[in-house]
Amino acid sequence: MNSFYKFCRFLVVTSTIIYVSSSCLFLGDVIHVVKFKNCTNDTLLVCASHHDCIDSVALLLSSLYGFDNDILDSTGIFLWDRTAVKDYDLIYPDSICATTAEALFSNQDTCYFFLVRWNDAKNYSWDGIRAKKLYKKWITTKNKDGDCDRNIRYDY
């Protein structure tokens, strides 16, 4: 009978240890961040869409590094649906911007980027940018390994 109690005690202690240690494990979702490098010589606003149409833009990529710049003030600049441009939305030349992979490639393998130069965003409304075609289009496609071209450049 003594060995039965030892065995039960062993089971209770082992179960408690497993329960406590497993409660410390993170089993939640992992967010995959996709980073892009601005390989142009311009400060850009990088607008992303799932469709090959600037009217379908739904996402503005943000700078990975927060720059405090008094020269480039984004106050009062609005894009689609009164989306306000913040200072961290400005992607400087040779800098990194990022967003989540789920936002770019949720249902398809191709993402369309519309690159708007800072000077154009400052001087024209979103409607003016679209009407005058003051943007460049850059397309990236995810390959079978889940990777894509991450160097933003102008394709002529």
C-alpha positions in Angstrom: 0.0 0.0 0.0 2.9 2.3 0.7 4.2 2.0 -2.8 0.7 2.9 -4.2 0.8 6.2 -2.3 4.3 6.9 -3.5 3.2 6.3 -7.0 0.1 8.6 -6.6 2.3 11.2 -5.0 4.8 10.9 -7.9 1.9 11.3 -10.5 0.6 14.4 -8.7 4.0 16.1 -8.4 4.9 15.3 -12.0 1.5 16.5 -13.3 1.9 19.7 -11.3 5.4 20.4 -12.7 4.2 19.7 -16.3 1.1 22.0 -15.8 3.1 24.8 -14.3 6.0 24.7 -16.8 3.6 24.5 -19.8 1.7 27.6 -18.6 4.9 29.5 -19.1 5.2 28.5 -22.8 4.0 30.9 -25.4 1.8 29.1 -27.8 0.2 32.0 -29.5 0.4 33.4 -33.0 3.7 34.6 -34.4 3.7 37.9 -36.3 6.0 37.8 -39.4 7.4 41.1 -40.3 8.4 41.8 -43.9 11.1 44.4 -44.3 11.8 46.4 -47.4 14.7 48.7 -48.3 14.2 51.9 -50.2 16.8 51.6 -52.9 15.8 54.9 -54.6 17.3 58.3 -54.1 13.9 59.8 -53.0 12.1 60.0 -49.7 8.9 58.0 -50.3 5.5 57.1 -49.1 5.1 53.4 -49.8 1.4 52.5 -50.4 0.5 48.8 -50.7 -2.4 47.1 -52.4 -3.6 43.6 -53.3 -4.7 44.9 -56.7 -3.0 46.5 -59.7 -4.9 49.8 -59.1 -3.9 52.8 -57.0 -7.6 53.3 -56.1 -7.4 50.1 -54.1 -4.5 51.1 -51.8 -5.3 50.2 -48.2 -1.9 50.2 -46.4 0.9 52.6 -45.9 4.2 51.0 -44.9 6.0 52.6 -41.9 9.7 53.3 -41.3 11.3 50.7 -39.2 13.3 53.4 -37.4 11.6 56.4 -36.0 13.3 59.5 -37.3 12.7 62.8 -35.6 13.1 65.3 -38.5 12.1 68.9 -38.2 12.8 69.5 -41.9 10.2 67.1 -43.4 6.9 68.0 -41.6 4.0 65.7 -42.5 1.4 67.9 -40.7 -1.7 68.4 -42.8 -0.9 65.8 -45.5 -3.7 63.3 -46.1 -4.0 60.4 -48.5 -7.0 58.2 -49.3 -10.0 58.3 -47.1 -8.4 61.1 -45.1 -5.5 58.9 -44.0 -3.1 61.2 -42.3 0.6 60.9 -43.1 2.8 60.6 -40.0 6.5 61.3 -39.8 7.2 57.6 -39.4 5.5 56.9 -42.7 8.3 58.7 -44.6 10.8 56.2 -46.0 14.1 57.9 -46.5 16.6 56.8 -49.2 18.6 53.7 -48.1 16.4 53.1 -45.1 14.1 50.2 -44.1 10.3 50.1 -43.9 8.2 47.2 -42.7 4.7 45.7 -42.3 3.3 42.3 -41.4 3.4 39.5 -44.0 -0.3 38.9 -43.3 -1.2 42.4 -44.5 0.7 42.0 -47.7 0.2 38.3 -48.6 -3.0 37.2 -46.9 -4.8 35.7 -49.8 -2.4 36.0 -52.7 1.3 35.9 -53.7 1.5 39.3 -55.4 1.6 42.7 -53.8 1.5 46.0 -55.6 3.3 49.0 -54.2 2.6 52.6 -55.3 5.6 54.8 -54.6 4.8 58.5 -54.0 7.7 60.9 -53.7 7.6 63.1 -50.6 7.6 66.3 -52.6 4.6 65.2 -54.6 2.7 64.1 -51.5 3.5 67.5 -49.9 2.3 69.5 -53.0 -0.7 67.6 -54.3 -3.8 65.9 -52.9 -4.3 62.2 -53.2 -6.7 62.9 -56.0 -4.1 65.0 -57.7 -1.4 62.4 -57.3 -3.7 59.8 -58.9 -4.9 62.1 -61.7 -1.5 63.3 -62.7 0.0 59.8 -62.1 2.6 61.2 -59.7 3.6 57.7 -58.5 5.6 54.8 -59.6 4.4 51.2 -59.4 6.6 48.4 -58.0 5.3 44.8 -57.8 6.7 42.0 -55.7 5.7 38.3 -55.8 6.2 35.8 -53.0 8.0 32.7 -54.2 7.3 29.0 -53.2 9.7 29.5 -50.2 7.6 32.5 -49.0 10.3 35.0 -49.8 10.0 38.1 -52.1 12.1 40.9 -53.6 12.6 43.4 -50.8 14.5 46.1 -52.5 12.2 49.0 -53.5 13.3 50.6 -56.7 11.7 52.2 -59.7 10.9 49.9 -62.6 10.7 51.7 -65.9 
